Amino acid sequence: MRFTDKVDFLKYPSSYPRPTTDVQVKETHTAIVFLTDDRAYKMKKPVRFAYLDTMELDAREHLCREEFRLNSQLSGDTYLGVVPLNIGTDGRFALNGSGKISDWLVEMKRLPDAHFLNNRIASKNVSQNEIRGLAAYLSEFYLKQLRDPVRTQIYLDHLIRESLVNDQHLLAMRAKLNCPLLESVLKTAHSRLHDHMPEIKDRISKGLIVEGHGDLRPEHVCLVTPPVLFDRLEFDPNMLPIDIYDEVNYLGLECQHAGAAWIGPLLLRQLDNRLGHAPSPGLLETYGVFRILLRARLAIDHLLDPHPSTPEKWIEQSRSYVRAATDVICLNQTDASQSLP
């Protein structure tokens, strides 16, 4: 059956075993999410990218099960399981029914949209105590992960490889981005990553690299009690190993980009109080510039789709991240020049 037939079926309230008055549909780069009154169902798209191939049903099932397994460690009982989309001998679909399995979906409890961190920031309704609570929750998760640290070069290899891909993709789109300092920013980001390799290797040797969330952004944090962190990265195990401070600093930078610059420093202070082993300020900034440029690249990569939706949106989003990286680098260079004797 065509993927669009499955999507059309899942748009109707009558398609779900639990009564619902409405179904909202949200599309991401790799999935379609169906929101009922009290549930969320995610179906992987059949796509093939350089980093992901879900054209086969077995691959989509595997990723659904990995998403459930990984997120169960951070999301309490929010993730409920993996359910089949069946097709009967009469050619009709049934969610978690009988007949041949046509696809798989991850089933979750629906979280309150108003309490997602990005929405709370937009409504200027985030308290310091809530962020302290989030930091405590993250710290407990990382303390458990530190019992089994990742002691390989996977993390450093990822930084180097993705930094090069950032360059290739952003430079290929430089005419659309129209950022005059783009080449200089990319060159400086590379130079700083190279300069901090000894410190990164030292942190790897000390067991400070763990399997983290992998995509810790405000839209993946729900400020209920206790906090729920969801949408942990499942499609590439090589992208999960990360420096704890890199991951939390990235969340802080995304909060700053959304308009709440105070959240990042508070998260990092709380993390340092609980865990210690903070990196040097220079390395933390290097991590930050890398992540900002990665976000710029992922935004502009939407234009690689055969028929990208809202291309101007992605161009402006990418441009805004490049500007943010430029601001960090230029501010640092200004501070350094002013400190010279």
Rosetta blueprint (number, residue, H / E / L):
1 M L
2 R L
3 F H
4 T H
5 D H
6 K H
7 V H
8 D H
9 F H
10 L H
11 K L
12 Y L
13 P H
14 S H
15 S H
16 Y L
17 P L
18 R L
19 P L
20 T L
21 T L
22 D L
23 V L
24 Q E
25 V E
26 K E
27 E E
28 T L
29 H L
30 T L
31 A E
32 I E
33 V E
34 F E
35 L E
36 T L
37 D L
38 D L
39 R E
40 A E
41 Y E
42 K E
43 M E
44 K E
45 K L
46 P L
47 V L
48 R E
49 F L
50 A L
51 Y L
52 L L
53 D E
54 T L
55 M L
56 E L
57 L H
58 D H
59 A H
60 R H
61 E H
62 H H
63 L H
64 C H
65 R H
66 E H
67 E H
68 F H
69 R H
70 L H
71 N H
72 S L
73 Q L
74 L L
75 S L
76 G L
77 D L
78 T L
79 Y E
80 L E
81 G E
82 V E
83 V E
84 P E
85 L E
86 N E
87 I E
88 G L
89 T L
90 D L
91 G L
92 R L
93 F E
94 A E
95 L E
96 N L
97 G L
98 S L
99 G L
100 K E
101 I E
102 S E
103 D E
104 W E
105 L E
106 V E
107 E E
108 M E
109 K E
110 R L
111 L L
112 P L
113 D H
114 A H
115 H H
116 F E
117 L H
118 N H
119 N H
120 R H
121 I H
122 A H
123 S L
124 K L
125 N L
126 V L
127 S L
128 Q H
129 N H
130 E H
131 I H
132 R H
133 G H
134 L H
135 A H
136 A H
137 Y H
138 L H
139 S H
140 E H
141 F H
142 Y H
143 L H
144 K H
145 Q H
146 L L
147 R L
148 D L
149 P L
150 V L
151 R L
152 T L
153 Q L
154 I H
155 Y H
156 L H
157 D H
158 H H
159 L H
160 I H
161 R H
162 E H
163 S H
164 L H
165 V H
166 N H
167 D H
168 Q H
169 H H
170 L H
171 L H
172 A H
173 M L
174 R H
175 A H
176 K H
177 L H
178 N L
179 C L
180 P L
181 L L
182 L H
183 E H
184 S H
185 V H
186 L H
187 K H
188 T H
189 A H
190 H H
191 S H
192 R H
193 L H
194 H H
195 D H
196 H L
197 M H
198 P H
199 E H
200 I H
201 K H
202 D H
203 R H
204 I H
205 S H
206 K L
207 G L
208 L L
209 I E
210 V E
211 E E
212 G L
213 H L
214 G L
215 D L
216 L L
217 R L
218 P H
219 E H
220 H H
221 V E
222 C E
223 L L
224 V L
225 T L
226 P L
227 P L
228 V E
229 L E
230 F L
231 D L
232 R L
233 L L
234 E L
235 F L
236 D L
237 P H
238 N H
239 M H
240 L L
241 P E
242 I E
243 D E
244 I H
245 Y H
246 D H
247 E H
248 V H
249 N H
250 Y H
251 L H
252 G H
253 L H
254 E H
255 C H
256 Q H
257 H H
258 A H
259 G L
260 A L
261 A L
262 W L
263 I H
264 G H
265 P H
266 L H
267 L H
268 L H
269 R H
270 Q H
271 L H
272 D H
273 N H
274 R H
275 L H
276 G L
277 H L
278 A L
279 P L
280 S L
281 P H
282 G H
283 L H
284 L H
285 E H
286 T H
287 Y H
288 G H
289 V H
290 F H
291 R H
292 I H
293 L H
294 L H
295 R H
296 A H
297 R H
298 L H
299 A H
300 I H
301 D H
302 H H
303 L H
304 L H
305 D L
306 P L
307 H L
308 P L
309 S L
310 T L
311 P H
312 E H
313 K H
314 W H
315 I H
316 E H
317 Q H
318 S H
319 R H
320 S H
321 Y H
322 V H
323 R H
324 A H
325 A H
326 T H
327 D H
328 V H
329 I H
330 C H
331 L H
332 N H
333 Q H
334 T H
335 D H
336 A H
337 S H
338 Q H
339 S L
340 L L
341 P L
